[in-house]
């Protein structure tokens, strides 16, 4: 199930995970932070586990962290057999935040690559009430399905470095979407076709339509 939101005003619970297997340079995080006002309190959503280096990184800012690990949710793994309405309900149940929450930064990592079109639309519908015109997001994708994503967890070491840990369990099948956002950069070290940085707004998330 999803983890509770972690507020850096208090000492958050650290996840029990394996060791860092490698580090990955990423210029996108640095460019992403240029688009948000770090002098004001940030509200951050990460689709994943609360890794210690990520918590330590955000501890330098005034912010509230929400960690929601959807990768192993049964309804996500069984998405092919569920209706879009059922998927939307599943995401809405997991993406429950305090009233008035507005997300400034979303770290999707490679999660969207594992959603088919109905699941992606359902995720967007569930997320839309929590974003605003200045919401920014960061995620990975592939150009085509011949490229396999590594089965790893991502953490933030600093604005130019990500950490990688092996993810346990069976890897889900990647999905290909016809309407992909612009792709920036490339990282052959991880098998990515590219690293994507998305801008969100209340009227337009990442729908494949």
KOLBA-340381 format. One line per field, with one value per residue: residue in three letters; x, y negated, z of N, C-alpha, C in turn. Coordinates in steps of 0.05 Angstrom, whole numbers, always signed. Atoms other than C-alpha are relative to their C-alpha. Last residue first. Example, Ala and Ser with C-alpha at 12.3 -4.5 7.8 and 13.67 -1.06 7.14 Angstrom:
REM residues 2
residu = (SER	ALA)
n_X = (-16	+18)
n_Y = (+24	+24)
n_Z = (-1	+0)
ca_X = (+273	+246)
ca_Y = (+21	+90)
ca_Z = (+143	+156)
c_X = (-15	+18)
c_Y = (-22	-24)
c_Z = (+14	+0)
END
This chain:
REM residues 209
residu = (UNK	UNK	UNK	UNK	UNK	UNK	UNK	UNK	UNK	UNK	UNK	UNK	UNK	UNK	UNK	UNK	UNK	UNK	UNK	UNK	UNK	UNK	UNK	UNK	UNK	UNK	UNK	UNK	UNK	UNK	UNK	UNK	UNK	UNK	UNK	UNK	UNK	UNK	UNK	UNK	UNK	UNK	UNK	UNK	UNK	UNK	UNK	UNK	UNK	UNK	UNK	UNK	UNK	UNK	UNK	UNK	UNK	UNK	UNK	UNK	UNK	UNK	UNK	UNK	UNK	UNK	UNK	UNK	UNK	UNK	UNK	UNK	UNK	UNK	UNK	UNK	UNK	UNK	UNK	UNK	UNK	UNK	UNK	UNK	UNK	UNK	UNK	UNK	UNK	UNK	UNK	UNK	UNK	UNK	UNK	UNK	UNK	UNK	UNK	UNK	UNK	UNK	UNK	UNK	UNK	UNK	UNK	UNK	UNK	UNK	UNK	UNK	UNK	UNK	UNK	UNK	UNK	UNK	UNK	UNK	UNK	UNK	UNK	UNK	UNK	UNK	UNK	UNK	UNK	UNK	UNK	UNK	UNK	UNK	UNK	UNK	UNK	UNK	UNK	UNK	UNK	UNK	UNK	UNK	UNK	UNK	UNK	UNK	UNK	UNK	UNK	UNK	UNK	UNK	UNK	UNK	UNK	UNK	UNK	UNK	UNK	UNK	UNK	UNK	UNK	UNK	UNK	UNK	UNK	UNK	UNK	UNK	UNK	UNK	UNK	UNK	UNK	UNK	UNK	UNK	UNK	UNK	UNK	UNK	UNK	UNK	UNK	UNK	UNK	UNK	UNK	UNK	UNK	UNK	UNK	UNK	UNK	UNK	UNK	UNK	UNK	UNK	UNK	UNK	UNK	UNK	UNK	UNK	UNK)
n_X = (+24	-6	+19	-16	-21	-15	+16	+26	+19	+27	+14	+27	+8	+21	+11	-2	+0	+22	+17	+23	-8	-4	-16	-1	-23	-25	-21	-27	-11	-20	-5	-3	+21	-8	+21	+2	-5	+23	+3	+2	+25	+6	+28	+15	+0	+15	-10	+21	-6	-12	+14	-2	-24	-13	-1	-15	+11	-14	+19	-11	-7	+11	-18	-24	+0	+15	+9	-16	+16	-16	+4	-24	-3	-20	-9	-29	-13	+6	-21	-22	+9	+7	-20	-3	+25	+2	-20	+11	+22	-13	-12	+22	+14	+12	+29	+13	-7	+20	+26	+9	-20	+13	-21	+7	-19	-18	-27	-7	-27	-16	+15	+16	-16	+16	-9	-29	-3	+10	-19	-24	+6	+1	-28	-12	+12	-13	+10	+17	+26	+11	+14	+23	-9	-19	+16	+13	+28	+10	-11	+22	-12	+21	-10	+20	-4	+15	+17	+26	+20	-12	-1	+22	-2	-22	+9	+20	-14	-14	-28	-16	-6	-21	+12	-17	+11	-13	+15	+7	+4	+26	+0	-9	-11	+17	+27	+0	+1	+27	+16	-10	+9	+28	+1	+25	+0	+6	+10	-15	-16	-2	-20	-27	-5	-20	+8	-15	-9	+16	-18	-4	-1	-27	-5	-21	-16	+11	-11	-15	+17)
n_Y = (+5	-9	-18	-14	-15	-19	-8	-13	+22	-8	+21	+8	+20	+19	+9	+28	+15	+18	-11	-13	-15	-28	-13	-29	-14	+16	-14	+4	+27	+2	+28	+14	+19	+21	+7	+28	+4	+2	+25	-2	-7	-29	-3	-22	-25	-23	-26	-19	-29	-11	+10	+29	+6	+26	+19	+24	+23	+13	-4	-14	+16	-8	+9	-17	-22	-23	+7	-13	-16	-14	-29	-12	-29	-11	-27	-1	+8	+27	+15	+8	+19	+27	+19	+0	+10	+29	+13	-2	+19	+27	+4	+5	+25	+1	+4	-26	-18	+4	-12	-15	-20	-24	-18	-29	-17	+17	-12	+6	-7	+24	+20	+19	+19	+15	+28	+2	-9	+20	+22	-10	-3	+27	+9	-14	+10	+25	+22	+19	-12	-9	+21	-13	-25	+8	+10	-21	-1	-27	-20	-13	-21	-19	-23	-22	-23	-23	-15	+0	+19	+26	+11	+20	+21	+18	+14	+19	+23	+19	-8	+21	-4	-18	-26	-20	-27	-18	-25	-18	-28	-4	+17	-15	+19	+2	+7	+28	+16	-1	+19	+28	+9	+9	+29	+10	+29	+9	+27	+19	-16	+13	+20	-10	-8	-21	-26	-7	-28	-20	-19	-21	+14	+3	+29	+6	+23	+26	+10	+25	+24)
n_Z = (+16	+27	+13	+20	-13	+17	+23	-7	-7	-4	-14	+8	-20	+7	-25	-6	+25	+7	+20	-12	-23	+7	-20	+4	-9	-2	-15	+10	-4	-21	-4	+25	+3	+20	+19	+9	+28	+18	+14	+29	+11	-2	-9	+13	-16	+10	-9	-10	-3	+25	+24	+2	-16	+7	-22	+4	-14	-22	-22	-23	-24	-26	-22	+2	-19	+10	+27	+21	+19	+21	+4	+11	-4	+17	-8	-3	+25	+7	+14	-19	-20	+9	-8	-29	-12	+4	-18	-28	-3	+0	-27	-20	+4	+27	+2	-5	+21	+22	-6	+24	+9	+10	+9	+1	+14	+16	+5	+28	+10	+6	+16	-16	-14	-19	+2	-7	-28	-18	-3	-13	-28	-11	-4	-22	-24	-6	+16	-14	-4	+25	+15	+13	+13	+21	+22	+16	-7	-6	+19	+15	+16	+6	+13	+1	+18	-9	+18	-14	+8	+2	-26	-3	+20	-8	-24	+10	+13	-19	-3	-13	-28	-8	+4	+13	+2	+19	-4	+22	-8	-13	-23	-24	-19	-24	+7	+9	-24	-12	+16	-3	-26	+1	+1	+12	+4	+27	+2	+17	+19	+26	+4	+5	+27	-1	+11	+24	-1	+15	+10	-19	-26	-9	-2	-19	+7	-9	-25	+1	+0)
ca_X = (-121	-49	-62	-1	-32	-72	-126	-97	-27	+34	+103	+141	+215	+233	+297	+314	+315	+334	+380	+409	+479	+454	+426	+397	+377	+309	+246	+184	+119	+95	+31	+29	+43	+83	+76	+130	+115	+120	+183	+175	+199	+257	+280	+356	+380	+399	+421	+410	+461	+460	+413	+438	+432	+361	+335	+312	+290	+311	+286	+324	+280	+283	+293	+258	+194	+207	+231	+235	+212	+238	+203	+206	+146	+132	+70	+66	-5	-31	-34	-75	-142	-108	-76	-136	-153	-81	-76	-141	-115	-50	-88	-132	-69	-27	+15	+85	+122	+85	+125	+194	+213	+148	+178	+125	+141	+96	+37	-22	-54	-117	-149	-97	-75	-106	-70	-77	-153	-156	-110	-154	-217	-185	-167	-238	-265	-215	-240	-197	-167	-106	-93	-78	-8	-34	-95	-49	-5	+67	+93	+46	+94	+65	+115	+89	+142	+128	+180	+225	+290	+354	+315	+298	+366	+365	+296	+321	+385	+345	+297	+223	+194	+163	+118	+147	+102	+133	+101	+150	+153	+179	+252	+256	+215	+207	+233	+307	+295	+277	+342	+382	+339	+348	+424	+425	+488	+470	+496	+504	+483	+458	+446	+381	+319	+288	+252	+269	+216	+213	+241	+192	+188	+207	+136	+127	+62	+40	+64	+20	+0)
ca_Y = (-217	-200	-242	-271	-325	-379	-422	-427	-439	-395	-407	-344	-326	-263	-224	-186	-119	-90	-30	-50	-69	-89	-154	-203	-277	-309	-276	-316	-286	-220	-212	-142	-107	-44	-3	+31	+99	+103	+127	+185	+174	+136	+68	+61	-6	-67	-135	-199	-255	-327	-362	-318	-247	-236	-164	-116	-44	+6	+56	+28	+7	+50	+19	+59	+26	-40	-110	-94	-135	-169	-219	-289	-333	-407	-440	-514	-514	-473	-400	-364	-358	-328	-268	-222	-241	-233	-164	-143	-168	-130	-67	-72	-82	-27	-42	-13	-72	-119	-90	-104	-160	-196	-251	-305	-377	-434	-393	-432	-407	-445	-386	-337	-285	-221	-194	-121	-119	-163	-115	-55	-93	-115	-42	-20	-75	-56	+15	+70	+133	+100	+62	+124	+101	+31	+58	+102	+43	+63	+1	-48	-72	-138	-183	-252	-302	-370	-424	-477	-456	-424	-363	-350	-317	-278	-248	-229	-199	-158	-128	-140	-91	-108	-155	-218	-277	-343	-403	-460	-516	-580	-596	-536	-571	-520	-523	-525	-461	-425	-447	-416	-353	-347	-347	-275	-235	-164	-128	-54	+6	-33	+17	+54	+23	+12	-54	-112	-138	-214	-260	-317	-385	-344	-321	-250	-231	-162	-104	-72	+0)
ca_Z = (-514	-491	-429	-394	-351	-385	-353	-284	-312	-318	-348	-365	-365	-402	-400	-463	-498	-432	-428	-361	-382	-451	-422	-470	-468	-472	-496	-516	-492	-523	-562	-590	-524	-516	-453	-413	-382	-307	-272	-224	-153	-124	-149	-154	-129	-170	-144	-183	-191	-217	-168	-111	-87	-111	-111	-164	-155	-207	-259	-318	-375	-437	-506	-561	-535	-570	-554	-479	-420	-357	-312	-282	-267	-258	-229	-246	-273	-215	-195	-141	-177	-238	-205	-207	-278	-299	-268	-303	-370	-360	-340	-403	-446	-417	-356	-346	-378	-331	-272	-301	-253	-235	-192	-186	-165	-143	-119	-92	-28	-7	+28	+54	+2	-25	-87	-68	-67	-129	-165	-152	-170	-236	-250	-238	-283	-338	-335	-307	-339	-370	-306	-264	-243	-229	-191	-149	-127	-138	-174	-139	-85	-60	-24	-7	+15	+46	+35	+62	+29	+54	+77	+4	-7	+58	+42	-28	+1	+51	+0	+12	-38	-105	-143	-112	-98	-75	-42	-39	+13	-19	-33	-78	-131	-187	-258	-241	-201	-265	-299	-243	-244	-319	-316	-293	-276	-255	-194	-182	-140	-80	-24	-12	+18	+86	+78	+124	+171	+169	+224	+230	+195	+134	+125	+100	+68	+87	+45	-6	+0)
c_X = (-4	-23	+9	-18	+16	+22	+14	-16	-27	-17	-29	-9	-27	-6	-20	-11	+4	+4	-24	-18	-23	+8	+4	+18	-1	+23	+25	+20	+28	+9	+18	+8	+5	-24	+10	-22	-2	+9	-25	-4	+0	-28	-6	-28	-17	+3	-18	+14	-24	+5	+12	-13	+4	+23	+15	-1	+18	-18	+12	-20	+13	+9	-13	+20	+23	+4	-17	-12	+19	-19	+17	-5	+25	+4	+20	+11	+30	+16	-9	+22	+22	-9	-8	+19	+1	-25	-2	+19	-12	-21	+13	+11	-23	-17	-9	-30	-14	+6	-20	-28	-10	+19	-13	+23	-9	+19	+16	+29	+3	+28	+18	-14	-17	+19	-18	+9	+28	+2	-10	+21	+24	-7	+0	+28	+11	-12	+15	-9	-20	-28	-13	-15	-22	+9	+18	-16	-14	-29	-12	+10	-22	+12	-23	+12	-23	+3	-16	-20	-24	-20	+13	+0	-21	+3	+22	-10	-20	+14	+15	+28	+16	+4	+22	-16	+21	-14	+8	-16	-10	-4	-27	+1	+7	+13	-19	-28	+3	-2	-29	-17	+8	-10	-29	+0	-26	+0	-1	-12	+16	+19	-1	+20	+29	+4	+23	-8	+14	+12	-15	+20	+5	+2	+27	+5	+20	+18	-13	+10	+18)
c_Y = (+22	-6	+7	+19	+14	+14	+21	+10	+14	-25	+8	-24	-12	-19	-22	-6	-30	-11	-17	+13	+16	+17	+30	+12	+30	+19	-16	+14	-2	-29	-4	-29	-16	-18	-21	-3	-30	-4	+0	-27	+0	+5	+30	+2	+21	+24	+22	+25	+15	+30	+11	-9	-30	-4	-25	-17	-24	-20	-10	+2	+17	-19	+7	-7	+19	+24	+23	-9	+12	+14	+10	+30	+10	+30	+10	+27	+1	-8	-28	-16	-11	-19	-29	-21	-1	-12	-30	-13	+0	-22	-28	-5	-5	-25	+1	-2	+27	+19	-2	+11	+15	+23	+26	+15	+29	+17	-19	+9	-7	+6	-25	-20	-18	-19	-18	-29	-3	+9	-22	-22	+9	+1	-28	-8	+14	-12	-26	-22	-18	+11	+9	-20	+14	+25	-10	-11	+21	+1	+28	+24	+16	+21	+20	+23	+19	+21	+22	+14	+0	-22	-28	-13	-22	-23	-20	-17	-20	-23	-20	+9	-23	+1	+20	+26	+17	+27	+19	+23	+16	+30	+1	-17	+14	-19	-2	-10	-30	-19	-1	-19	-29	-10	-10	-30	-8	-30	-9	-28	-17	+16	-13	-23	+10	+11	+20	+28	+7	+28	+23	+20	+21	-17	-4	-30	-6	-22	-26	-8	-25)
c_Z = (-20	-19	-28	-16	-22	+17	-18	-23	+7	+4	+2	+16	-9	+24	-6	+28	+5	-28	-7	-21	+12	+23	-6	+20	-6	+9	-1	+18	-11	+3	+24	+3	-26	-5	-19	-20	-7	-28	-18	-13	-30	-13	+0	+13	-14	+19	-11	+11	+11	+2	-26	-26	+1	+19	-9	+25	-3	+14	+26	+23	+21	+22	+26	+22	-3	+18	-11	-27	-20	-19	-23	-3	-14	+7	-21	+8	+1	-24	-6	-14	+18	+22	-5	+10	+30	+12	-3	+20	+28	+2	+2	+28	+19	-2	-29	-1	+3	-24	-24	+3	-24	-5	-8	-11	+3	-18	-18	-4	-29	-10	-5	-18	+17	+16	+17	+1	+9	+29	+19	+5	+16	+30	+12	+6	+25	+26	+8	-19	+14	+3	-25	-18	-16	-15	-23	-23	-18	+9	+5	-16	-13	-19	-4	-16	+2	-21	+15	-18	+19	-8	+0	+28	+5	-19	+8	+23	-10	-13	+17	+5	+11	+30	+5	-2	-14	+2	-22	+10	-24	+6	+15	+25	+26	+20	+24	-6	-7	+24	+11	-15	+5	+27	+2	+1	-14	-1	-28	+2	-19	-18	-27	-5	-2	-29	+3	-9	-26	+5	-13	-12	+22	+25	+13	+0	+21	-9	+7	+27	+0)
END
